[in-house]
Amino acid sequence: MLERLIYRSQATQPLGNLHLCHLLASARRANARHGITGQLAYAEGAFLQCLEGPALALSALWRNLLADTRHHSVELMDRQTVDRRLFDDWSLAFSSSRYQNTYGLPGFFHTTHDPLEALMERLGGVTHH
C-alpha cells in the first residue's frame, strides 16, 4: 500500500548550505533503501516535507523524524493512501529560495517565491488533520 505523509517543523538552529547538503545526502540514501520518495522545502528555519512510500516504511521514518533533535514543533499535516507518487523521480528532492545550489546537488529546485508555498501549491493545498 502506497501512502503520502506531509509534515512541517522548525529547525532547532539555522542550517547552512553544507549542513543541508549532508542532510540531503543522508536522507536520500536512507529513503532509497526503503522505497521512499518525496520533496523537502526549507526556508527561514522552517521545513515542509512530503514523503511517499510503503506504509510500514513511512511509519518507521515518522518515528525517526519525531525523535530527530535537528527540528522541533513537528506537525503532521496529512497522511493518506494514494494511487500514485508525485515525486517518483527523487528519493528526496529539495527546494529553497534562500540557499542557492552551491554544491550542484541533483534534485535541487530553486523557487522564485517561498519554497514552502511552492511545495504546497504542488501538493494542491493540503488540509490539516
Salt bridges, closest charged atoms under 4 A:
GLU3 OE1 - ARG79 NE 2.58
GLU44 OE1 - ARG98 NH1 3.84
GLU52 OE2 - ARG4 NE 2.92
ASP68 OD2 - ARG70 NH2 2.60
GLU75 OE1 - ARG8 NE 2.88
GLU75 OE2 - HIS128 ND1 3.18
ASP78 OD1 - HIS129 NE2 3.45
GLU121 OE2 - HIS113 NE2 3.48
